[in-house]
């Protein structure tokens, strides 16, 4: 397949060229893991097509977020990031930024929701970051205020092209490893990972059908597709604590709106079953947010037309919750 050149589509950026995406992937060597794409034989038998799982739970911080965090932080000019970096996060993005900052010798401040899982808060602190706990709907505003007051460089969880570029390397690895994949399922919170899938598919000029998978209690992609633009939900709630932004980000939507036409809404019950299935059938420890794609494959409502890949976005799950879901 010929790579797509840099260009414009309907007045908006198509995205990085393939060479730009490969440059980002090269910069991640020795930092992020080129995680395996493994076949889920049980799902393959059930669906009658090969089912591939991208195991991002084996990244150094237990989730795909390290890709975007490293790409974004290392592209901030040294003079700008000298005072430190700041991020707002429910967990995995904050841990990734803290991990990157520690490797680069930078101060890191992470604003997290005060009901975030304790293990995720502890993991961020273990990386040496300062943690500020606030109501989750105040995270972004609090981080912006702290950044302005203390001269910290903001590293958004999804509202930045460099974050999206880093996440795109995940889909690049999938589509180059298995170019025959006809559908690619990605979890969606704010949209950084799904937008990255769009970037990679565009750069490769790959016809793969991209599908966002979201909890029923946080169906912001469904709302955006219906309205033709990001629409903030009044509130969100789900077992999948990493997928609770109230709206798709404006920057991710520039890519998602051009390329994605489907959202699969998954119940918490189905997500819980998927966590159990992945553990008992494949021995994989996956957090609820990372298991939504497999939950979609286990439901009766979705049937792939050919080989399908699903991203397992992370494995940072509280031990007590995991024990309950896999009992």
C-alpha positions as CSV (number, residue, x, y, z in Angstrom):
1,X,0.0,0.0,0.0
2,X,1.3,3.4,-0.9
3,X,1.8,5.9,2.0
4,X,-0.5,8.9,2.2
5,X,1.2,12.2,1.7
6,X,0.8,15.2,4.0
7,X,-2.3,17.0,2.9
8,X,-5.7,18.5,3.7
9,X,-9.1,16.9,3.7
10,X,-12.2,19.1,4.0
11,X,-10.1,21.9,5.3
12,X,-8.5,19.8,8.1
13,X,-5.2,18.1,8.4
14,X,-5.1,14.5,7.2
15,X,-2.1,13.9,9.5
16,X,1.6,13.0,9.5
17,X,3.2,11.3,6.6
18,X,4.4,7.7,7.0
19,X,7.9,9.0,7.3
20,X,6.9,11.3,10.2
21,X,5.1,8.4,11.9
22,X,8.1,6.1,11.5
23,X,10.3,8.9,13.0
24,X,8.1,8.9,16.1
25,X,8.3,5.1,16.3
26,X,12.1,5.2,16.0
27,X,12.2,7.8,18.9
28,X,10.3,5.3,21.1
29,X,12.9,2.5,20.6
30,X,14.3,1.5,24.0
31,X,11.5,3.4,25.7
32,X,8.1,1.9,24.7
33,X,7.8,-1.8,24.1
34,X,6.9,-3.0,20.6
35,X,4.2,-5.1,22.2
36,X,3.2,-8.5,20.8
37,X,0.1,-9.0,18.7
38,X,-1.2,-12.4,19.8
39,X,-4.0,-14.5,18.3
40,X,-7.0,-15.2,20.7
41,X,-7.8,-18.7,19.5
42,X,-11.0,-18.9,21.6
43,X,-12.3,-15.8,20.0
44,X,-11.1,-16.8,16.6
45,X,-13.1,-20.0,16.8
46,X,-16.1,-18.2,18.1
47,X,-16.2,-15.6,15.4
48,X,-14.8,-17.7,12.5
49,X,-12.0,-15.2,11.7
50,X,-8.6,-14.6,13.1
51,X,-8.7,-12.3,16.2
52,X,-5.6,-10.5,17.1
53,X,-5.0,-8.8,20.5
54,X,-2.5,-5.9,20.9
55,X,-1.0,-6.3,24.4
56,X,-0.3,-2.8,25.6
57,X,-0.6,-4.0,29.2
58,X,3.1,-5.0,28.8
59,X,4.3,-1.4,28.4
60,X,6.7,-0.2,31.1
61,X,3.9,1.6,32.9
62,X,1.3,-1.0,32.1
63,X,-0.6,0.9,29.4
64,X,-0.2,2.4,25.9
65,X,0.0,6.0,27.3
66,X,3.8,5.9,27.5
67,X,3.9,6.2,23.7
68,X,2.1,9.6,23.7
69,X,3.7,10.9,26.9
70,X,7.3,10.2,25.6
71,X,6.6,11.7,22.2
72,X,5.0,14.8,23.6
73,X,7.4,15.5,26.4
74,X,10.5,15.0,24.3
75,X,9.2,17.4,21.7
76,X,8.7,20.2,24.2
77,X,11.8,22.5,23.9
78,X,14.1,22.0,26.8
79,X,13.8,25.7,27.9
80,X,10.0,25.3,28.1
81,X,10.0,22.1,30.1
82,X,12.9,23.1,32.4
83,X,10.5,24.1,35.2
84,X,8.7,20.7,34.9
85,X,5.7,19.2,33.3
86,X,2.1,18.8,34.4
87,X,-0.8,16.6,33.3
88,X,-4.3,15.8,34.4
89,X,-5.3,12.2,34.4
90,X,-7.5,9.4,35.9
91,X,-4.4,7.3,36.2
92,X,-2.5,5.8,33.2
93,X,-1.6,9.1,31.4
94,X,-0.4,10.6,34.7
95,X,1.7,7.6,35.4
96,X,3.2,7.7,31.9
97,X,4.1,11.4,32.2
98,X,5.6,10.9,35.7
99,X,7.6,8.0,34.3
100,X,8.9,10.0,31.4
101,X,9.7,13.0,33.6
102,X,11.7,10.8,36.0
103,X,13.7,9.4,33.1
104,X,14.4,12.9,31.9
105,X,15.1,14.4,35.3
106,X,12.1,16.7,35.3
107,X,9.7,17.8,38.0
108,X,6.2,16.3,37.4
109,X,2.9,17.4,38.8
110,X,-0.1,15.2,38.1
111,X,-3.7,16.3,38.8
112,X,-5.9,13.3,39.4
113,X,-9.5,12.8,40.4
114,X,-10.0,12.3,44.1
115,X,-11.9,9.0,43.5
116,X,-9.1,7.5,41.2
117,X,-8.2,3.9,42.1
118,X,-5.7,4.0,45.0
119,X,-3.2,1.8,43.1
120,X,-3.1,4.3,40.2
121,X,-2.5,7.2,42.6
122,X,0.2,5.2,44.4
123,X,1.8,4.3,41.1
124,X,2.1,7.9,40.0
125,X,3.7,8.9,43.4
126,X,6.1,6.0,43.1
127,X,7.5,7.6,40.0
128,X,8.4,10.7,42.1
129,X,5.6,12.9,40.9
130,X,3.6,15.4,43.0
131,X,-0.1,14.4,43.0
132,X,-2.9,16.9,43.4
133,X,-6.3,15.3,44.0
134,X,-9.5,17.2,43.0
135,X,-13.0,16.4,41.8
136,X,-12.6,14.8,38.4
137,X,-14.7,17.4,36.6
138,X,-12.2,20.1,37.9
139,X,-9.0,18.3,36.8
140,X,-8.3,20.2,33.6
141,X,-9.0,23.6,35.1
142,X,-6.9,22.9,38.1
143,X,-4.0,21.7,36.0
144,X,-4.3,24.8,33.7
145,X,-4.1,27.1,36.8
146,X,-1.1,25.3,38.2
147,X,0.7,25.3,34.9
148,X,0.2,29.1,34.6
149,X,1.2,29.8,38.1
150,X,4.3,27.6,38.3
151,X,5.5,27.8,34.7
152,X,4.9,24.1,34.0
153,X,4.6,22.6,30.5
154,X,1.2,21.0,30.0
155,X,1.1,17.4,28.6
156,X,-2.6,16.8,27.8
157,X,-4.0,13.3,27.9
158,X,-5.4,13.5,24.3
159,X,-5.7,17.2,23.2
160,X,-2.3,17.4,21.5
161,X,-1.0,16.3,18.1
162,X,2.2,14.9,19.5
163,X,0.3,12.8,22.0
164,X,-1.8,11.4,19.2
165,X,1.3,10.9,17.1
166,X,2.8,8.7,19.8
167,X,-0.4,6.7,20.2
168,X,-0.4,6.2,16.4
169,X,2.7,4.0,16.7
170,X,0.5,1.3,18.4
171,X,-1.8,1.0,15.3
172,X,1.2,1.2,13.0
173,X,2.6,-1.9,14.6
174,X,-0.7,-3.7,14.2
175,X,-1.3,-2.8,10.6
176,X,2.3,-3.6,9.5
177,X,2.3,-6.9,11.4
178,X,-1.1,-8.0,10.1
179,X,-1.9,-5.9,7.0
180,X,-4.9,-8.2,6.2
181,X,-6.8,-6.9,9.2
182,X,-10.2,-5.6,8.1
183,X,-11.4,-4.1,11.4
184,X,-9.5,-2.5,14.3
185,X,-11.2,-1.9,17.6
186,X,-9.9,0.7,20.0
187,X,-11.1,1.8,23.4
188,X,-12.1,5.5,23.5
189,X,-11.9,7.9,26.4
190,X,-10.9,11.4,25.1
191,X,-10.0,9.9,21.7
192,X,-6.2,10.0,21.6
193,X,-5.7,6.3,20.9
194,X,-8.6,6.1,18.3
195,X,-7.2,9.3,16.7
196,X,-3.8,7.6,16.6
197,X,-5.4,4.7,14.8
198,X,-6.8,7.1,12.2
199,X,-3.4,8.7,11.8
200,X,-1.7,5.3,11.2
201,X,-4.4,4.1,8.8
202,X,-4.2,7.4,6.9
203,X,-0.4,7.3,6.7
204,X,-0.5,3.8,5.4
205,X,-3.5,4.4,3.1
206,X,-5.0,1.3,4.7
207,X,-8.7,0.6,4.2
208,X,-9.2,-0.9,7.7
209,X,-12.5,-0.1,9.3
210,X,-11.8,1.7,12.6
211,X,-14.3,1.3,15.4
212,X,-14.4,3.0,18.8
213,X,-15.6,1.0,21.8
214,X,-17.0,2.9,24.8
215,X,-18.9,2.2,28.0
216,X,-22.7,2.7,27.9
217,X,-22.2,5.2,30.8
218,X,-19.7,7.3,28.9
219,X,-21.0,7.2,25.3
220,X,-19.3,10.4,24.1
221,X,-18.2,9.0,20.7
222,X,-21.8,8.0,19.9
223,X,-22.9,11.5,20.8
224,X,-20.2,13.1,18.6
225,X,-21.0,10.8,15.6
226,X,-24.7,11.7,15.9
227,X,-24.0,15.5,16.2
228,X,-21.1,15.6,13.8
229,X,-18.9,17.2,16.4
230,X,-17.8,16.6,20.0
231,X,-20.7,17.0,22.5
232,X,-20.1,17.1,26.2
233,X,-22.2,14.7,28.3
234,X,-23.7,15.9,31.5
235,X,-21.8,13.2,33.4
236,X,-20.1,9.8,32.9
237,X,-19.9,6.7,35.0
238,X,-18.5,3.2,34.3
239,X,-16.4,0.3,35.7
240,X,-14.0,1.4,33.0
241,X,-12.5,4.3,35.0
242,X,-10.0,5.3,32.2
243,X,-12.7,6.0,29.6
244,X,-14.7,8.6,31.4
245,X,-14.0,12.0,29.7
246,X,-17.3,13.7,29.1
247,X,-16.5,14.5,25.5
248,X,-14.2,13.5,22.6
249,X,-11.3,16.0,22.4
250,X,-11.4,18.6,19.7
251,X,-7.9,17.7,18.4
252,X,-8.6,13.9,18.2
253,X,-12.0,14.7,16.5
254,X,-10.1,16.2,13.6
255,X,-9.0,12.7,12.7
256,X,-11.8,10.6,14.2
257,X,-14.5,12.7,12.4
258,X,-13.0,12.0,9.0
259,X,-12.4,8.3,9.4
260,X,-14.6,6.7,12.1
261,X,-18.3,5.9,11.5
262,X,-19.1,3.5,14.3
263,X,-19.2,3.4,18.1
264,X,-19.9,0.2,20.0
265,X,-21.5,0.9,23.4
266,X,-20.7,-1.8,26.0
267,X,-22.4,-2.4,29.4
268,X,-20.4,-2.7,32.6
269,X,-21.6,-6.3,32.9
270,X,-20.1,-7.2,29.5
271,X,-16.9,-5.4,30.4
272,X,-16.7,-7.4,33.6
273,X,-17.2,-10.7,31.7
274,X,-14.4,-9.7,29.3
275,X,-11.9,-9.1,32.1
276,X,-12.8,-12.6,33.4
277,X,-12.6,-14.1,29.9
278,X,-9.1,-12.7,29.2
279,X,-7.8,-14.0,32.5
280,X,-9.3,-17.5,32.4
281,X,-9.0,-18.1,28.7
282,X,-5.7,-16.4,28.0
283,X,-4.0,-15.7,31.4
284,X,-4.1,-11.9,30.7
285,X,-4.5,-9.3,33.5
286,X,-6.4,-6.5,31.8
287,X,-8.1,-3.5,33.4
288,X,-11.8,-2.9,32.5
289,X,-10.9,0.1,30.3
290,X,-8.5,-2.2,28.3
291,X,-11.0,-5.0,28.1
292,X,-13.9,-3.1,26.4
293,X,-12.7,-4.2,22.9
294,X,-12.9,-7.8,23.8
295,X,-16.2,-7.2,25.5
296,X,-17.4,-6.0,22.1
297,X,-16.2,-9.2,20.4
298,X,-17.9,-11.3,23.0
299,X,-21.3,-9.7,22.4
300,X,-23.8,-10.7,19.8
301,X,-24.1,-7.2,18.3
302,X,-20.8,-7.1,16.5
303,X,-19.5,-9.4,13.8
304,X,-16.2,-8.7,11.9
305,X,-16.1,-9.1,8.2
306,X,-12.6,-10.6,8.3
307,X,-9.5,-10.7,10.4
308,X,-10.0,-8.3,13.4
309,X,-7.5,-6.7,15.8
310,X,-8.5,-5.3,19.2
311,X,-6.3,-3.1,21.4
312,X,-5.9,-4.1,25.0
313,X,-5.0,-0.7,26.2
314,X,-3.8,-1.4,29.7
315,X,-3.5,-3.8,32.7
316,X,-3.4,-1.4,35.7
317,X,-6.3,-2.8,37.7
318,X,-6.8,-2.8,41.5
319,X,-6.1,-6.2,42.9
320,X,-9.4,-6.4,44.9
321,X,-11.5,-5.4,41.9
322,X,-9.6,-7.8,39.6
323,X,-10.2,-10.7,42.1
324,X,-13.9,-9.8,42.1
325,X,-14.2,-9.7,38.4
326,X,-12.3,-13.0,37.8
327,X,-13.8,-15.0,40.7
